[in-house]
Amino acid sequence: MALADRKATDVLVLDLRGLTDATDFFVIASGTSDTHVRAIADHVLETMAGAGVRAHHAEGLAQGRWALLDFVDVVVHVFHPSQRDFYQLERLWADAPRLEPAAG
């Protein structure tokens, strides 16, 4: 898994099917610094592109505080820990089932 390759922490998958029409899954992960967040996000984009899947939209890559990678059915959020604590997506989507992330 691309997140594990770059040692992302606190990886969580939320199943949003039936809760929103915007996407099916949120994948939420943290990096330990701005540079780490950027490296994780870049690696996810490269890995997915290598599998023939391109992001529909990506933002926050330059800043490294919160990268959002929208693959339509799956949206990947990579946070700096302070940003993750601030936005609390896990709490916002508390009613979403949590899935076990795929092993490397």
Biopython code that builds the backbone (N, CA, C, O; Angstrom):
import numpy as np
from Bio.PDB.StructureBuilder import StructureBuilder

atoms = [
    (1, "MET", "N", (0.837, -1.181, 0.000)),
    (1, "MET", "CA", (0.000, 0.000, 0.000)),
    (1, "MET", "C", (0.880, 1.243, 0.000)),
    (1, "MET", "O", (1.870, 1.311, 0.729)),
    (2, "ALA", "N", (0.523, 2.204, -0.805)),
    (2, "ALA", "CA", (1.327, 3.416, -0.971)),
    (2, "ALA", "C", (1.503, 4.172, 0.344)),
    (2, "ALA", "O", (2.564, 4.753, 0.571)),
    (3, "LEU", "N", (0.510, 4.179, 1.201)),
    (3, "LEU", "CA", (0.625, 4.879, 2.479)),
    (3, "LEU", "C", (1.662, 4.219, 3.372)),
    (3, "LEU", "O", (2.466, 4.897, 4.011)),
    (4, "ALA", "N", (1.639, 2.906, 3.412)),
    (4, "ALA", "CA", (2.609, 2.163, 4.225)),
    (4, "ALA", "C", (4.017, 2.326, 3.683)),
    (4, "ALA", "O", (4.977, 2.387, 4.452)),
    (5, "ASP", "N", (4.150, 2.396, 2.365)),
    (5, "ASP", "CA", (5.468, 2.578, 1.746)),
    (5, "ASP", "C", (6.179, 3.817, 2.282)),
    (5, "ASP", "O", (7.401, 3.820, 2.428)),
    (6, "ARG", "N", (5.424, 4.853, 2.570)),
    (6, "ARG", "CA", (5.998, 6.118, 3.056)),
    (6, "ARG", "C", (5.753, 6.325, 4.549)),
    (6, "ARG", "O", (5.865, 7.439, 5.061)),
    (7, "LYS", "N", (5.418, 5.239, 5.232)),
    (7, "LYS", "CA", (5.264, 5.235, 6.689)),
    (7, "LYS", "C", (4.247, 6.262, 7.216)),
    (7, "LYS", "O", (4.491, 6.950, 8.207)),
    (8, "ALA", "N", (3.109, 6.342, 6.529)),
    (8, "ALA", "CA", (2.000, 7.154, 7.032)),
    (8, "ALA", "C", (1.532, 6.566, 8.358)),
    (8, "ALA", "O", (1.620, 5.356, 8.570)),
    (9, "THR", "N", (1.042, 7.409, 9.236)),
    (9, "THR", "CA", (0.586, 6.951, 10.544)),
    (9, "THR", "C", (-0.927, 7.106, 10.664)),
    (9, "THR", "O", (-1.558, 7.855, 9.918)),
    (10, "ASP", "N", (-1.487, 6.375, 11.625)),
    (10, "ASP", "CA", (-2.912, 6.482, 11.965)),
    (10, "ASP", "C", (-3.821, 6.390, 10.745)),
    (10, "ASP", "O", (-4.719, 7.213, 10.564)),
    (11, "VAL", "N", (-3.581, 5.386, 9.916)),
    (11, "VAL", "CA", (-4.375, 5.213, 8.694)),
    (11, "VAL", "C", (-5.754, 4.673, 9.062)),
    (11, "VAL", "O", (-5.888, 3.735, 9.847)),
    (12, "LEU", "N", (-6.763, 5.286, 8.478)),
    (12, "LEU", "CA", (-8.156, 4.940, 8.751)),
    (12, "LEU", "C", (-8.927, 4.975, 7.438)),
    (12, "LEU", "O", (-8.731, 5.872, 6.618)),
    (13, "VAL", "N", (-9.808, 3.989, 7.243)),
    (13, "VAL", "CA", (-10.676, 3.962, 6.066)),
    (13, "VAL", "C", (-12.119, 4.052, 6.552)),
    (13, "VAL", "O", (-12.561, 3.239, 7.364)),
    (14, "LEU", "N", (-12.843, 5.039, 6.052)),
    (14, "LEU", "CA", (-14.254, 5.210, 6.395)),
    (14, "LEU", "C", (-15.104, 4.848, 5.195)),
    (14, "LEU", "O", (-14.868, 5.332, 4.088)),
    (15, "ASP", "N", (-16.094, 3.996, 5.415)),
    (15, "ASP", "CA", (-17.031, 3.583, 4.373)),
    (15, "ASP", "C", (-18.201, 4.558, 4.379)),
    (15, "ASP", "O", (-19.040, 4.533, 5.280)),
    (16, "LEU", "N", (-18.245, 5.405, 3.375)),
    (16, "LEU", "CA", (-19.278, 6.443, 3.313)),
    (16, "LEU", "C", (-20.445, 6.073, 2.412)),
    (16, "LEU", "O", (-21.348, 6.882, 2.199)),
    (17, "ARG", "N", (-20.432, 4.856, 1.882)),
    (17, "ARG", "CA", (-21.541, 4.446, 1.013)),
    (17, "ARG", "C", (-22.836, 4.499, 1.809)),
    (17, "ARG", "O", (-22.916, 3.991, 2.927)),
    (18, "GLY", "N", (-23.840, 5.117, 1.222)),
    (18, "GLY", "CA", (-25.128, 5.263, 1.887)),
    (18, "GLY", "C", (-25.211, 6.483, 2.795)),
    (18, "GLY", "O", (-26.292, 6.818, 3.279)),
    (19, "LEU", "N", (-24.080, 7.153, 3.035)),
    (19, "LEU", "CA", (-24.067, 8.337, 3.882)),
    (19, "LEU", "C", (-23.924, 9.628, 3.077)),
    (19, "LEU", "O", (-24.375, 10.688, 3.510)),
    (20, "THR", "N", (-23.303, 9.536, 1.916)),
    (20, "THR", "CA", (-23.112, 10.687, 1.052)),
    (20, "THR", "C", (-22.982, 10.216, -0.389)),
    (20, "THR", "O", (-22.549, 9.094, -0.650)),
    (21, "ASP", "N", (-23.357, 11.074, -1.310)),
    (21, "ASP", "CA", (-23.182, 10.768, -2.725)),
    (21, "ASP", "C", (-21.847, 11.280, -3.252)),
    (21, "ASP", "O", (-21.495, 11.017, -4.402)),
    (22, "ALA", "N", (-21.100, 12.008, -2.425)),
    (22, "ALA", "CA", (-19.861, 12.633, -2.871)),
    (22, "ALA", "C", (-18.765, 11.616, -3.181)),
    (22, "ALA", "O", (-18.017, 11.797, -4.142)),
    (23, "THR", "N", (-18.657, 10.562, -2.394)),
    (23, "THR", "CA", (-17.626, 9.538, -2.571)),
    (23, "THR", "C", (-18.041, 8.297, -1.808)),
    (23, "THR", "O", (-18.963, 8.341, -0.994)),
    (24, "ASP", "N", (-17.365, 7.196, -2.067)),
    (24, "ASP", "CA", (-17.666, 5.954, -1.353)),
    (24, "ASP", "C", (-16.800, 5.763, -0.111)),
    (24, "ASP", "O", (-17.258, 5.235, 0.902)),
    (25, "PHE", "N", (-15.545, 6.197, -0.201)),
    (25, "PHE", "CA", (-14.607, 5.966, 0.895)),
    (25, "PHE", "C", (-13.729, 7.186, 1.139)),
    (25, "PHE", "O", (-13.322, 7.875, 0.205)),
    (26, "PHE", "N", (-13.449, 7.435, 2.406)),
    (26, "PHE", "CA", (-12.394, 8.357, 2.811)),
    (26, "PHE", "C", (-11.263, 7.502, 3.356)),
    (26, "PHE", "O", (-11.482, 6.608, 4.174)),
    (27, "VAL", "N", (-10.068, 7.781, 2.902)),
    (27, "VAL", "CA", (-8.870, 7.209, 3.509)),
    (27, "VAL", "C", (-8.182, 8.382, 4.182)),
    (27, "VAL", "O", (-7.870, 9.384, 3.538)),
    (28, "ILE", "N", (-7.948, 8.255, 5.474)),
    (28, "ILE", "CA", (-7.358, 9.335, 6.259)),
    (28, "ILE", "C", (-6.047, 8.822, 6.831)),
    (28, "ILE", "O", (-5.988, 7.727, 7.390)),
    (29, "ALA", "N", (-4.999, 9.621, 6.686)),
    (29, "ALA", "CA", (-3.684, 9.240, 7.201)),
    (29, "ALA", "C", (-2.971, 10.500, 7.668)),
    (29, "ALA", "O", (-3.366, 11.616, 7.329)),
    (30, "SER", "N", (-1.921, 10.308, 8.448)),
    (30, "SER", "CA", (-1.124, 11.426, 8.929)),
    (30, "SER", "C", (0.332, 11.237, 8.545)),
    (30, "SER", "O", (0.831, 10.120, 8.411)),
    (31, "GLY", "N", (0.994, 12.374, 8.372)),
    (31, "GLY", "CA", (2.436, 12.424, 8.240)),
    (31, "GLY", "C", (2.976, 13.133, 9.462)),
    (31, "GLY", "O", (2.213, 13.736, 10.216)),
    (32, "THR", "N", (4.272, 13.070, 9.667)),
    (32, "THR", "CA", (4.863, 13.641, 10.878)),
    (32, "THR", "C", (5.342, 15.075, 10.694)),
    (32, "THR", "O", (5.683, 15.743, 11.670)),
    (33, "SER", "N", (5.372, 15.555, 9.454)),
    (33, "SER", "CA", (5.822, 16.915, 9.151)),
    (33, "SER", "C", (5.231, 17.325, 7.806)),
    (33, "SER", "O", (4.639, 16.502, 7.108)),
    (34, "ASP", "N", (5.391, 18.586, 7.446)),
    (34, "ASP", "CA", (4.912, 19.047, 6.146)),
    (34, "ASP", "C", (5.575, 18.269, 5.014)),
    (34, "ASP", "O", (4.921, 17.870, 4.051)),
    (35, "THR", "N", (6.873, 18.062, 5.144)),
    (35, "THR", "CA", (7.618, 17.314, 4.121)),
    (35, "THR", "C", (7.115, 15.882, 4.022)),
    (35, "THR", "O", (6.984, 15.344, 2.922)),
    (36, "HIS", "N", (6.836, 15.269, 5.149)),
    (36, "HIS", "CA", (6.338, 13.898, 5.167)),
    (36, "HIS", "C", (4.952, 13.814, 4.524)),
    (36, "HIS", "O", (4.678, 12.886, 3.763)),
    (37, "VAL", "N", (4.083, 14.774, 4.825)),
    (37, "VAL", "CA", (2.742, 14.807, 4.214)),
    (37, "VAL", "C", (2.871, 14.896, 2.698)),
    (37, "VAL", "O", (2.198, 14.162, 1.975)),
    (38, "ARG", "N", (3.731, 15.790, 2.212)),
    (38, "ARG", "CA", (3.929, 15.935, 0.764)),
    (38, "ARG", "C", (4.474, 14.650, 0.153)),
    (38, "ARG", "O", (4.024, 14.236, -0.915)),
    (39, "ALA", "N", (5.430, 14.018, 0.815)),
    (39, "ALA", "CA", (6.022, 12.780, 0.289)),
    (39, "ALA", "C", (4.986, 11.663, 0.210)),
    (39, "ALA", "O", (4.949, 10.915, -0.767)),
    (40, "ILE", "N", (4.155, 11.552, 1.226)),
    (40, "ILE", "CA", (3.100, 10.528, 1.220)),
    (40, "ILE", "C", (2.135, 10.791, 0.070)),
    (40, "ILE", "O", (1.830, 9.887, -0.708)),
    (41, "ALA", "N", (1.655, 12.023, -0.035)),
    (41, "ALA", "CA", (0.680, 12.368, -1.076)),
    (41, "ALA", "C", (1.271, 12.147, -2.470)),
    (41, "ALA", "O", (0.615, 11.571, -3.339)),
    (42, "ASP", "N", (2.492, 12.599, -2.682)),
    (42, "ASP", "CA", (3.139, 12.395, -3.988)),
    (42, "ASP", "C", (3.259, 10.913, -4.322)),
    (42, "ASP", "O", (3.041, 10.510, -5.464)),
    (43, "HIS", "N", (3.605, 10.108, -3.330)),
    (43, "HIS", "CA", (3.752, 8.673, -3.567)),
    (43, "HIS", "C", (2.407, 8.013, -3.888)),
    (43, "HIS", "O", (2.339, 7.125, -4.738)),
    (44, "VAL", "N", (1.350, 8.439, -3.218)),
    (44, "VAL", "CA", (0.013, 7.910, -3.529)),
    (44, "VAL", "C", (-0.341, 8.249, -4.976)),
    (44, "VAL", "O", (-0.815, 7.388, -5.717)),
    (45, "LEU", "N", (-0.114, 9.497, -5.379)),
    (45, "LEU", "CA", (-0.412, 9.892, -6.756)),
    (45, "LEU", "C", (0.398, 9.078, -7.767)),
    (45, "LEU", "O", (-0.145, 8.632, -8.778)),
    (46, "GLU", "N", (1.690, 8.884, -7.502)),
    (46, "GLU", "CA", (2.557, 8.111, -8.403)),
    (46, "GLU", "C", (2.127, 6.645, -8.466)),
    (46, "GLU", "O", (2.088, 6.047, -9.542)),
    (47, "THR", "N", (1.808, 6.079, -7.317)),
    (47, "THR", "CA", (1.402, 4.666, -7.261)),
    (47, "THR", "C", (0.098, 4.448, -8.006)),
    (47, "THR", "O", (-0.037, 3.488, -8.765)),
    (48, "MET", "N", (-0.857, 5.330, -7.791)),
    (48, "MET", "CA", (-2.139, 5.201, -8.475)),
    (48, "MET", "C", (-1.977, 5.408, -9.976)),
    (48, "MET", "O", (-2.582, 4.686, -10.768)),
    (49, "ALA", "N", (-1.165, 6.388, -10.376)),
    (49, "ALA", "CA", (-0.917, 6.634, -11.804)),
    (49, "ALA", "C", (-0.265, 5.407, -12.437)),
    (49, "ALA", "O", (-0.572, 5.054, -13.575)),
    (50, "GLY", "N", (0.626, 4.765, -11.706)),
    (50, "GLY", "CA", (1.263, 3.546, -12.194)),
    (50, "GLY", "C", (0.275, 2.414, -12.397)),
    (50, "GLY", "O", (0.505, 1.515, -13.206)),
    (51, "ALA", "N", (-0.828, 2.461, -11.659)),
    (51, "ALA", "CA", (-1.893, 1.460, -11.796)),
    (51, "ALA", "C", (-2.954, 1.919, -12.801)),
    (51, "ALA", "O", (-3.980, 1.261, -12.975)),
    (52, "GLY", "N", (-2.695, 3.056, -13.458)),
    (52, "GLY", "CA", (-3.632, 3.549, -14.469)),
    (52, "GLY", "C", (-4.760, 4.391, -13.926)),
    (52, "GLY", "O", (-5.741, 4.635, -14.628)),
    (53, "VAL", "N", (-4.643, 4.846, -12.679)),
    (53, "VAL", "CA", (-5.697, 5.654, -12.053)),
    (53, "VAL", "C", (-5.130, 7.033, -11.761)),
    (53, "VAL", "O", (-4.157, 7.170, -11.020)),
    (54, "ARG", "N", (-5.730, 8.032, -12.335)),
    (54, "ARG", "CA", (-5.289, 9.413, -12.118)),
    (54, "ARG", "C", (-6.282, 10.122, -11.192)),
    (54, "ARG", "O", (-7.483, 9.856, -11.233)),
    (55, "ALA", "N", (-5.772, 11.011, -10.374)),
    (55, "ALA", "CA", (-6.620, 11.784, -9.479)),
    (55, "ALA", "C", (-7.491, 12.737, -10.292)),
    (55, "ALA", "O", (-7.014, 13.393, -11.219)),
    (56, "HIS", "N", (-8.749, 12.804, -9.941)),
    (56, "HIS", "CA", (-9.671, 13.766, -10.549)),
    (56, "HIS", "C", (-9.308, 15.179, -10.097)),
    (56, "HIS", "O", (-9.434, 16.146, -10.849)),
    (57, "HIS", "N", (-8.854, 15.268, -8.844)),
    (57, "HIS", "CA", (-8.511, 16.564, -8.257)),
    (57, "HIS", "C", (-7.513, 16.325, -7.130)),
    (57, "HIS", "O", (-7.614, 15.333, -6.408)),
    (58, "ALA", "N", (-6.563, 17.222, -6.979)),
    (58, "ALA", "CA", (-5.619, 17.166, -5.857)),
    (58, "ALA", "C", (-5.356, 18.592, -5.397)),
    (58, "ALA", "O", (-5.242, 19.512, -6.208)),
    (59, "GLU", "N", (-5.263, 18.759, -4.088)),
    (59, "GLU", "CA", (-4.944, 20.085, -3.568)),
    (59, "GLU", "C", (-4.166, 19.964, -2.273)),
    (59, "GLU", "O", (-4.189, 18.926, -1.611)),
    (60, "GLY", "N", (-3.477, 21.040, -1.922)),
    (60, "GLY", "CA", (-2.718, 21.089, -0.680)),
    (60, "GLY", "C", (-1.331, 20.489, -0.773)),
    (60, "GLY", "O", (-0.637, 20.397, 0.240)),
    (61, "LEU", "N", (-0.908, 20.080, -1.949)),
    (61, "LEU", "CA", (0.382, 19.412, -2.084)),
    (61, "LEU", "C", (1.550, 20.344, -1.763)),
    (61, "LEU", "O", (2.515, 19.923, -1.126)),
    (62, "ALA", "N", (1.477, 21.577, -2.187)),
    (62, "ALA", "CA", (2.593, 22.501, -1.987)),
    (62, "ALA", "C", (2.790, 22.862, -0.515)),
    (62, "ALA", "O", (3.923, 23.006, -0.056)),
    (63, "GLN", "N", (1.693, 23.006, 0.219)),
    (63, "GLN", "CA", (1.790, 23.426, 1.612)),
    (63, "GLN", "C", (2.189, 22.287, 2.544)),
    (63, "GLN", "O", (2.984, 22.496, 3.460)),
    (64, "GLY", "N", (1.661, 21.106, 2.333)),
    (64, "GLY", "CA", (2.011, 19.969, 3.169)),
    (64, "GLY", "C", (1.296, 19.895, 4.496)),
    (64, "GLY", "O", (1.672, 19.097, 5.355)),
    (65, "ARG", "N", (0.284, 20.702, 4.683)),
    (65, "ARG", "CA", (-0.477, 20.643, 5.944)),
    (65, "ARG", "C", (-1.638, 19.664, 5.832)),
    (65, "ARG", "O", (-1.957, 18.949, 6.782)),
    (66, "TRP", "N", (-2.269, 19.641, 4.650)),
    (66, "TRP", "CA", (-3.383, 18.731, 4.399)),
    (66, "TRP", "C", (-3.464, 18.538, 2.897)),
    (66, "TRP", "O", (-3.778, 19.473, 2.161)),
    (67, "ALA", "N", (-3.186, 17.349, 2.449)),
    (67, "ALA", "CA", (-3.304, 17.028, 1.028)),
    (67, "ALA", "C", (-4.591, 16.259, 0.820)),
    (67, "ALA", "O", (-4.879, 15.302, 1.539)),
    (68, "LEU", "N", (-5.359, 16.680, -0.164)),
    (68, "LEU", "CA", (-6.598, 16.006, -0.522)),
    (68, "LEU", "C", (-6.413, 15.460, -1.936)),
    (68, "LEU", "O", (-6.128, 16.212, -2.869)),
    (69, "LEU", "N", (-6.576, 14.156, -2.085)),
    (69, "LEU", "CA", (-6.423, 13.472, -3.370)),
    (69, "LEU", "C", (-7.753, 12.816, -3.704)),
    (69, "LEU", "O", (-8.147, 11.844, -3.060)),
    (70, "ASP", "N", (-8.441, 13.337, -4.701)),
    (70, "ASP", "CA", (-9.783, 12.878, -5.048)),
    (70, "ASP", "C", (-9.710, 11.935, -6.247)),
    (70, "ASP", "O", (-9.430, 12.349, -7.372)),
    (71, "PHE", "N", (-9.968, 10.660, -5.977)),
    (71, "PHE", "CA", (-10.020, 9.643, -7.023)),
    (71, "PHE", "C", (-11.469, 9.260, -7.321)),
    (71, "PHE", "O", (-11.723, 8.154, -7.797)),
    (72, "VAL", "N", (-12.404, 10.139, -7.055)),
    (72, "VAL", "CA", (-13.850, 10.050, -7.243)),
    (72, "VAL", "C", (-14.482, 9.083, -6.235)),
    (72, "VAL", "O", (-15.145, 9.536, -5.301)),
    (73, "ASP", "N", (-14.302, 7.789, -6.391)),
    (73, "ASP", "CA", (-14.905, 6.836, -5.448)),
    (73, "ASP", "C", (-14.149, 6.768, -4.122)),
    (73, "ASP", "O", (-14.693, 6.334, -3.106)),
    (74, "VAL", "N", (-12.904, 7.197, -4.147)),
    (74, "VAL", "CA", (-12.060, 7.212, -2.949)),
    (74, "VAL", "C", (-11.392, 8.579, -2.856)),
    (74, "VAL", "O", (-10.804, 9.066, -3.822)),
    (75, "VAL", "N", (-11.492, 9.186, -1.681)),
    (75, "VAL", "CA", (-10.800, 10.450, -1.424)),
    (75, "VAL", "C", (-9.780, 10.187, -0.321)),
    (75, "VAL", "O", (-10.120, 9.707, 0.760)),
    (76, "VAL", "N", (-8.533, 10.508, -0.616)),
    (76, "VAL", "CA", (-7.442, 10.303, 0.340)),
    (76, "VAL", "C", (-7.094, 11.649, 0.965)),
    (76, "VAL", "O", (-6.828, 12.625, 0.263)),
    (77, "HIS", "N", (-7.101, 11.685, 2.288)),
    (77, "HIS", "CA", (-6.714, 12.868, 3.050)),
    (77, "HIS", "C", (-5.422, 12.531, 3.782)),
    (77, "HIS", "O", (-5.374, 11.562, 4.540)),
    (78, "VAL", "N", (-4.383, 13.314, 3.564)),
    (78, "VAL", "CA", (-3.129, 13.135, 4.301)),
    (78, "VAL", "C", (-2.905, 14.421, 5.092)),
    (78, "VAL", "O", (-2.750, 15.500, 4.520)),
    (79, "PHE", "N", (-2.889, 14.287, 6.400)),
    (79, "PHE", "CA", (-2.842, 15.435, 7.305)),
    (79, "PHE", "C", (-1.521, 15.542, 8.058)),
    (79, "PHE", "O", (-0.880, 14.541, 8.376)),
    (80, "HIS", "N", (-1.139, 16.772, 8.330)),
    (80, "HIS", "CA", (-0.180, 17.052, 9.396)),
    (80, "HIS", "C", (-0.987, 16.819, 10.680)),
    (80, "HIS", "O", (-2.172, 17.152, 10.710)),
    (81, "PRO", "N", (-0.389, 16.258, 11.743)),
    (81, "PRO", "CA", (-1.179, 15.934, 12.946)),
    (81, "PRO", "C", (-2.003, 17.096, 13.501)),
    (81, "PRO", "O", (-3.132, 16.883, 13.943)),
    (82, "SER", "N", (-1.472, 18.310, 13.490)),
    (82, "SER", "CA", (-2.236, 19.437, 14.040)),
    (82, "SER", "C", (-3.481, 19.721, 13.200)),
    (82, "SER", "O", (-4.524, 20.083, 13.746)),
    (83, "GLN", "N", (-3.384, 19.563, 11.895)),
    (83, "GLN", "CA", (-4.531, 19.769, 11.023)),
    (83, "GLN", "C", (-5.572, 18.662, 11.203)),
    (83, "GLN", "O", (-6.776, 18.918, 11.182)),
    (84, "ARG", "N", (-5.096, 17.442, 11.379)),
    (84, "ARG", "CA", (-6.028, 16.327, 11.597)),
    (84, "ARG", "C", (-6.815, 16.542, 12.885)),
    (84, "ARG", "O", (-8.024, 16.312, 12.930)),
    (85, "ASP", "N", (-6.122, 16.984, 13.931)),
    (85, "ASP", "CA", (-6.800, 17.276, 15.192)),
    (85, "ASP", "C", (-7.817, 18.401, 15.030)),
    (85, "ASP", "O", (-8.897, 18.357, 15.618)),
    (86, "PHE", "N", (-7.469, 19.408, 14.231)),
    (86, "PHE", "CA", (-8.356, 20.559, 14.038)),
    (86, "PHE", "C", (-9.621, 20.179, 13.268)),
    (86, "PHE", "O", (-10.725, 20.541, 13.677)),
    (87, "TYR", "N", (-9.471, 19.451, 12.151)),
    (87, "TYR", "CA", (-10.625, 19.153, 11.297)),
    (87, "TYR", "C", (-11.445, 17.960, 11.775)),
    (87, "TYR", "O", (-12.645, 17.900, 11.508)),
    (88, "GLN", "N", (-10.841, 17.029, 12.462)),
    (88, "GLN", "CA", (-11.539, 15.895, 13.070)),
    (88, "GLN", "C", (-12.536, 15.207, 12.131)),
    (88, "GLN", "O", (-13.707, 15.041, 12.475)),
    (89, "LEU", "N", (-12.071, 14.812, 10.956)),
    (89, "LEU", "CA", (-12.962, 14.123, 10.010)),
    (89, "LEU", "C", (-13.534, 12.837, 10.590)),
    (89, "LEU", "O", (-14.666, 12.464, 10.281)),
    (90, "GLU", "N", (-12.762, 12.161, 11.426)),
    (90, "GLU", "CA", (-13.273, 10.938, 12.050)),
    (90, "GLU", "C", (-14.499, 11.230, 12.900)),
    (90, "GLU", "O", (-15.443, 10.440, 12.932)),
    (91, "ARG", "N", (-14.485, 12.364, 13.587)),
    (91, "ARG", "CA", (-15.628, 12.743, 14.416)),
    (91, "ARG", "C", (-16.795, 13.205, 13.550)),
    (91, "ARG", "O", (-17.949, 12.875, 13.825)),
    (92, "LEU", "N", (-16.489, 13.970, 12.502)),
    (92, "LEU", "CA", (-17.524, 14.463, 11.592)),
    (92, "LEU", "C", (-18.283, 13.293, 10.953)),
    (92, "LEU", "O", (-19.498, 13.360, 10.774)),
    (93, "TRP", "N", (-17.560, 12.229, 10.614)),
    (93, "TRP", "CA", (-18.151, 11.053, 9.985)),
    (93, "TRP", "C", (-18.190, 9.876, 10.969)),
    (93, "TRP", "O", (-17.914, 8.738, 10.591)),
    (94, "ALA", "N", (-18.527, 10.153, 12.211)),
    (94, "ALA", "CA", (-18.524, 9.125, 13.261)),
    (94, "ALA", "C", (-19.488, 7.983, 12.974)),
    (94, "ALA", "O", (-19.283, 6.870, 13.459)),
    (95, "ASP", "N", (-20.541, 8.238, 12.191)),
    (95, "ASP", "CA", (-21.511, 7.187, 11.888)),
    (95, "ASP", "C", (-21.064, 6.287, 10.742)),
    (95, "ASP", "O", (-21.746, 5.311, 10.427)),
    (96, "ALA", "N", (-19.938, 6.592, 10.116)),
    (96, "ALA", "CA", (-19.425, 5.767, 9.001)),
    (96, "ALA", "C", (-18.691, 4.552, 9.545)),
    (96, "ALA", "O", (-17.879, 4.669, 10.462)),
    (97, "PRO", "N", (-18.978, 3.381, 8.976)),
    (97, "PRO", "CA", (-18.219, 2.196, 9.394)),
    (97, "PRO", "C", (-16.730, 2.377, 9.095)),
    (97, "PRO", "O", (-16.347, 2.949, 8.075)),
    (98, "ARG", "N", (-15.920, 1.884, 9.993)),
    (98, "ARG", "CA", (-14.463, 1.921, 9.810)),
    (98, "ARG", "C", (-14.012, 0.568, 9.277)),
    (98, "ARG", "O", (-14.402, -0.487, 9.777)),
    (99, "LEU", "N", (-13.188, 0.635, 8.258)),
    (99, "LEU", "CA", (-12.679, -0.577, 7.637)),
    (99, "LEU", "C", (-11.189, -0.730, 7.938)),
    (99, "LEU", "O", (-10.488, 0.259, 8.151)),
    (100, "GLU", "N", (-10.725, -1.945, 7.952)),
    (100, "GLU", "CA", (-9.310, -2.216, 8.166)),
    (100, "GLU", "C", (-8.541, -1.854, 6.887)),
    (100, "GLU", "O", (-8.875, -2.341, 5.807)),
    (101, "PRO", "N", (-7.512, -1.002, 7.006)),
    (101, "PRO", "CA", (-6.728, -0.685, 5.805)),
    (101, "PRO", "C", (-6.077, -1.947, 5.224)),
    (101, "PRO", "O", (-5.696, -2.857, 5.960)),
    (102, "ALA", "N", (-5.959, -1.984, 3.910)),
    (102, "ALA", "CA", (-5.316, -3.124, 3.254)),
    (102, "ALA", "C", (-3.870, -3.202, 3.689)),
    (102, "ALA", "O", (-3.206, -2.179, 3.859)),
    (103, "ALA", "N", (-3.387, -4.409, 3.867)),
    (103, "ALA", "CA", (-1.991, -4.612, 4.236)),
    (103, "ALA", "C", (-1.102, -4.340, 3.026)),
    (103, "ALA", "O", (-1.479, -4.582, 1.879)),
    (104, "GLY", "N", (0.116, -3.816, 3.331)),
    (104, "GLY", "CA", (1.118, -3.478, 2.340)),
    (104, "GLY", "C", (1.089, -4.356, 1.179)),
    (104, "GLY", "O", (1.886, -4.185, 0.256)),
]
sb = StructureBuilder()
sb.init_structure("model")
sb.init_model(0)
sb.init_chain("A")
sb.init_seg("    ")
for serial, (resi, resn, name, xyz) in enumerate(atoms, 1):
    if name == "N":
        sb.init_residue(resn, " ", resi, " ")
    sb.init_atom(name, np.array(xyz, "f"), 0.0, 1.0, " ", f" {name:<3s}", serial, name[0])
structure = sb.get_structure()
